[in-house]
Amino acid sequence: MSEAATLYIIYTEVGLCLVTIFFNALSFVSFAKRRNLGGRHMTMLMLKVAFDVLFALTALGYCGAILRALYGSHEEVYETIFWTGNVFHSLEICMAILNFFIGLDRYLAMNEPLKYVTTYGSRIQKTSIFTMIVLYLAAFALYAVTKYPHGRFPHMFSQFANTYVAYDIYCIICVIFLTSIVITIMFLVSFCRFLKKSSSENGQNRNLNTANKIVIYDLVAELLVLVIPTVITSTSLIVFKVSLPDRFGPSFLASIADNQEKPSYRVHREQIVSSVIGHRLKVFCVTAKYSKFSRDVTIRCSRNVSELSQQHQLEHFQIPIPTLDYNLINAYVEHNAAADQHRDWEVNPQLLDRC
């Protein structure tokens, strides 16, 4: 992904984080002034507000590290990008599991009100906190253990993270989000029945209605911002093999701003990387094609740029590595070049600069 596209994403995320912190701060103030909204019905929602603030602050730290790297800071910043990115991406699974427990909390509050007040409410709160901590530590450890050495000038967490670990965690998050939506829909059905039966407006009902309405707003926001875009982009990628983020997302907008096409290398199904290997007056062209599903990298190497059009003159190498690591590709090409008569091949630094 180009630096212009990365900057587009980072500044957008910073703006969204500031908006999130502002509105959640207003929620805290509102809940503090209206003490009658206290009680078990609001506990999970207050936990949600606190988590959103923590998530936004973590995202700001991660974005700050990326901006420092993009504006020419030292090598140490790259490690900061990984660890802040690890914290940020590990918290994503906590967000999913928290939404699941909020939906479960509201469903039990509507269908088992007495048991909810005496038993279920407290258990859900403790279980949700324990589960979030366990899943967070598991995701954080997986990212840390499977970390890959970065190439030149890394500026995103994805350049460090193992592709398959990130993909598996992403799938888990999607499953949890979909499950939370199902439970929330079940809660909405119960809530509609409750509204039909409810005729009194005592304090308990007001607390319950307020909590339920907030959950409904949260569900609508998730559908518009997370679920619908994820379903559309995933369907387009799997069925039609079209990456909508690359075609209409930050890379596309950045290319328009720069009045030139900028190739995007953040493609889920395959990544195409092209570069030049130079040796004296001869030019060698290498294309590395990474397929996510076949889990290998195919390097096509020719001894002259014009030979690329001649399929029979291309040499094919299969590299069974779990991620597209430019350092490994670099070393592999050098190794195979040394086995050939051209033992003095040199890899041009552009191989890493362009990626």
HELIX and SHEET records of a PDB file:
HELIX    1   1 GLU A    3  LYS A   33  1                                  31    
HELIX    2   2 ARG A   35  LEU A   37  5                                   3    
HELIX    3   3 ARG A   40  LEU A   70  1                                  31    
HELIX    4   4 GLU A   76  ASN A  111  1                                  36    
HELIX    5   5 PRO A  113  LYS A  115  1                                   3    
HELIX    6   6 TYR A  116  TYR A  120  3                                   5    
HELIX    7   7 GLY A  121  VAL A  145  1                                  25    
HELIX    8   8 PHE A  157  GLN A  159  5                                   3    
HELIX    9   9 THR A  163  LYS A  197  1                                  35    
HELIX   10  10 GLY A  203  GLU A  222  1                                  20    
HELIX   11  11 LEU A  223  VAL A  227  3                                   5    
HELIX   12  12 ILE A  228  VAL A  239  1                                  12    
HELIX   13  13 LEU A  244  PHE A  248  1                                   5    
HELIX   14  14 PRO A  250  ALA A  257  1                                   8    
HELIX   15  15 VAL A  305  SER A  309  5                                   5    
HELIX   16  16 GLN A  311  GLN A  313  5                                   3    
HELIX   17  17 TYR A  326  ALA A  339  1                                  14    
HELIX   18  18 GLN A  350  ASP A  353  1                                   4    
SHEET    1   A 4 GLU A 270  HIS A 279  0                                        
SHEET    2   A 4 LYS A 282  SER A 291 -1                                        
SHEET    3   A 4 ASP A 296  SER A 302 -1                                        
SHEET    4   A 4 GLU A 315  ILE A 319 -1                                        
END                                                                             
